[in-house]
Amino acid sequence: MHGDAVKKDALPPTVPEFEHRIFHEFASFRFVVASNWVVVLVILFLDGIPKSVALGVFTVFRATAVCASLWLLFETAEAFTGRTSVKNPLIDTILTLPMFGFWFLAWESSF
Protein backbone atom coordinates (compact mmCIF):
# COMPACT_ATOMS: atom_id res chain seq x y z
CA MET A 1 0.00 0.00 0.00
CA HIS A 2 2.71 2.49 0.91
CA GLY A 3 4.45 1.91 -2.46
CA ASP A 4 1.26 2.75 -4.31
CA ALA A 5 0.49 5.87 -2.30
CA VAL A 6 -0.43 8.85 -4.43
CA LYS A 7 0.99 12.27 -3.67
CA LYS A 8 -1.58 14.99 -3.22
CA ASP A 9 0.35 17.30 -5.53
CA ALA A 10 0.96 14.67 -8.22
CA LEU A 11 0.95 15.96 -11.77
CA PRO A 12 -1.48 14.79 -14.39
CA PRO A 13 0.28 12.43 -16.81
CA THR A 14 -0.09 14.93 -19.69
CA VAL A 15 1.89 17.71 -18.02
CA PRO A 16 5.66 17.25 -17.88
CA GLU A 17 7.29 18.08 -14.56
CA PHE A 18 9.51 20.84 -15.97
CA GLU A 19 6.47 22.55 -17.47
CA HIS A 20 4.66 22.40 -14.14
CA ARG A 21 7.70 23.82 -12.37
CA ILE A 22 8.00 26.71 -14.84
CA PHE A 23 4.28 27.40 -14.66
CA HIS A 24 4.43 27.43 -10.85
CA GLU A 25 7.39 29.84 -10.82
CA PHE A 26 5.68 32.22 -13.23
CA ALA A 27 2.50 32.04 -11.20
CA SER A 28 4.38 33.94 -8.51
CA PHE A 29 4.49 36.75 -11.08
CA ARG A 30 1.04 37.68 -9.74
CA PHE A 31 2.78 38.80 -6.57
CA VAL A 32 5.06 41.06 -8.63
CA VAL A 33 2.07 42.62 -10.41
CA ALA A 34 0.20 43.19 -7.15
CA SER A 35 3.34 44.66 -5.57
CA ASN A 36 3.71 47.06 -8.48
CA TRP A 37 0.13 48.19 -7.96
CA VAL A 38 0.74 48.81 -4.26
CA VAL A 39 3.96 50.76 -4.83
CA VAL A 40 2.45 52.92 -7.58
CA LEU A 41 -0.65 53.70 -5.53
CA VAL A 42 1.43 54.56 -2.46
CA ILE A 43 3.58 56.93 -4.53
CA LEU A 44 0.46 58.41 -6.11
CA PHE A 45 -1.03 59.32 -2.74
CA LEU A 46 2.15 60.45 -0.97
CA ASP A 47 3.44 63.99 -1.22
CA GLY A 48 7.09 64.89 -1.53
CA ILE A 49 8.20 61.95 -3.67
CA PRO A 50 10.99 63.10 -6.02
CA LYS A 51 9.96 63.09 -9.66
CA SER A 52 12.88 60.85 -10.63
CA VAL A 53 11.75 58.18 -8.15
CA ALA A 54 8.15 58.37 -9.36
CA LEU A 55 9.24 58.10 -13.00
CA GLY A 56 11.50 55.15 -12.21
CA VAL A 57 8.71 53.33 -10.40
CA PHE A 58 6.33 54.05 -13.26
CA THR A 59 8.86 52.70 -15.78
CA VAL A 60 9.03 49.44 -13.82
CA PHE A 61 5.22 49.46 -13.68
CA ARG A 62 4.99 49.76 -17.47
CA ALA A 63 7.53 46.98 -18.04
CA THR A 64 5.60 44.79 -15.62
CA ALA A 65 2.37 45.54 -17.50
CA VAL A 66 3.92 44.39 -20.77
CA CYS A 67 5.36 41.21 -19.22
CA ALA A 68 2.10 40.50 -17.41
CA SER A 69 0.12 40.82 -20.65
CA LEU A 70 2.44 38.31 -22.33
CA TRP A 71 1.97 35.98 -19.36
CA LEU A 72 -1.79 36.50 -19.62
CA LEU A 73 -1.75 35.39 -23.27
CA PHE A 74 0.22 32.27 -22.34
CA GLU A 75 -2.05 31.49 -19.42
CA THR A 76 -5.18 31.98 -21.55
CA ALA A 77 -3.82 29.45 -24.04
CA GLU A 78 -3.13 27.08 -21.16
CA ALA A 79 -6.72 27.49 -19.95
CA PHE A 80 -8.08 26.71 -23.42
CA THR A 81 -6.04 23.51 -23.55
CA GLY A 82 -7.24 22.55 -20.08
CA ARG A 83 -3.83 22.65 -18.42
CA THR A 84 -4.92 25.29 -15.92
CA SER A 85 -8.11 26.49 -14.36
CA VAL A 86 -10.08 29.26 -16.03
CA LYS A 87 -9.90 31.26 -12.80
CA ASN A 88 -6.15 31.81 -13.25
CA PRO A 89 -6.41 33.91 -16.42
CA LEU A 90 -9.42 35.66 -14.92
CA ILE A 91 -7.41 36.73 -11.86
CA ASP A 92 -4.52 37.84 -14.06
CA THR A 93 -6.89 39.78 -16.31
CA ILE A 94 -8.21 41.67 -13.30
CA LEU A 95 -4.66 42.51 -12.24
CA THR A 96 -3.15 43.21 -15.66
CA LEU A 97 -5.61 45.02 -17.91
CA PRO A 98 -6.21 47.93 -15.51
CA MET A 99 -2.46 48.54 -15.64
CA PHE A 100 -2.85 49.69 -19.22
CA GLY A 101 -5.76 51.93 -18.26
CA PHE A 102 -3.65 53.50 -15.52
CA TRP A 103 -0.75 53.83 -17.96
CA PHE A 104 -3.05 55.62 -20.43
CA LEU A 105 -4.39 57.95 -17.74
CA ALA A 106 -0.87 58.83 -16.63
CA TRP A 107 0.13 59.48 -20.22
CA GLU A 108 -3.01 61.57 -20.83
CA SER A 109 -2.45 63.67 -17.70
CA SER A 110 1.06 64.55 -18.82
CA PHE A 111 -0.27 66.76 -21.63
C-alpha positions in Angstrom: 0.0 0.0 0.0 2.7 2.5 0.9 4.4 1.9 -2.5 1.3 2.7 -4.3 0.5 5.9 -2.3 -0.4 8.9 -4.4 1.0 12.3 -3.7 -1.6 15.0 -3.2 0.4 17.3 -5.5 1.0 14.7 -8.2 0.9 16.0 -11.8 -1.5 14.8 -14.4 0.3 12.4 -16.8 -0.1 14.9 -19.7 1.9 17.7 -18.0 5.7 17.2 -17.9 7.3 18.1 -14.6 9.5 20.8 -16.0 6.5 22.6 -17.5 4.7 22.4 -14.1 7.7 23.8 -12.4 8.0 26.7 -14.8 4.3 27.4 -14.7 4.4 27.4 -10.9 7.4 29.8 -10.8 5.7 32.2 -13.2 2.5 32.0 -11.2 4.4 33.9 -8.5 4.5 36.8 -11.1 1.0 37.7 -9.7 2.8 38.8 -6.6 5.1 41.1 -8.6 2.1 42.6 -10.4 0.2 43.2 -7.1 3.3 44.7 -5.6 3.7 47.1 -8.5 0.1 48.2 -8.0 0.7 48.8 -4.3 4.0 50.8 -4.8 2.4 52.9 -7.6 -0.7 53.7 -5.5 1.4 54.6 -2.5 3.6 56.9 -4.5 0.5 58.4 -6.1 -1.0 59.3 -2.7 2.2 60.4 -1.0 3.4 64.0 -1.2 7.1 64.9 -1.5 8.2 61.9 -3.7 11.0 63.1 -6.0 10.0 63.1 -9.7 12.9 60.9 -10.6 11.7 58.2 -8.1 8.1 58.4 -9.4 9.2 58.1 -13.0 11.5 55.1 -12.2 8.7 53.3 -10.4 6.3 54.0 -13.3 8.9 52.7 -15.8 9.0 49.4 -13.8 5.2 49.5 -13.7 5.0 49.8 -17.5 7.5 47.0 -18.0 5.6 44.8 -15.6 2.4 45.5 -17.5 3.9 44.4 -20.8 5.4 41.2 -19.2 2.1 40.5 -17.4 0.1 40.8 -20.6 2.4 38.3 -22.3 2.0 36.0 -19.4 -1.8 36.5 -19.6 -1.7 35.4 -23.3 0.2 32.3 -22.3 -2.1 31.5 -19.4 -5.2 32.0 -21.6 -3.8 29.5 -24.0 -3.1 27.1 -21.2 -6.7 27.5 -20.0 -8.1 26.7 -23.4 -6.0 23.5 -23.5 -7.2 22.6 -20.1 -3.8 22.7 -18.4 -4.9 25.3 -15.9 -8.1 26.5 -14.4 -10.1 29.3 -16.0 -9.9 31.3 -12.8 -6.1 31.8 -13.2 -6.4 33.9 -16.4 -9.4 35.7 -14.9 -7.4 36.7 -11.9 -4.5 37.8 -14.1 -6.9 39.8 -16.3 -8.2 41.7 -13.3 -4.7 42.5 -12.2 -3.1 43.2 -15.7 -5.6 45.0 -17.9 -6.2 47.9 -15.5 -2.5 48.5 -15.6 -2.8 49.7 -19.2 -5.8 51.9 -18.3 -3.6 53.5 -15.5 -0.8 53.8 -18.0 -3.0 55.6 -20.4 -4.4 58.0 -17.7 -0.9 58.8 -16.6 0.1 59.5 -20.2 -3.0 61.6 -20.8 -2.4 63.7 -17.7 1.1 64.5 -18.8 -0.3 66.8 -21.6 
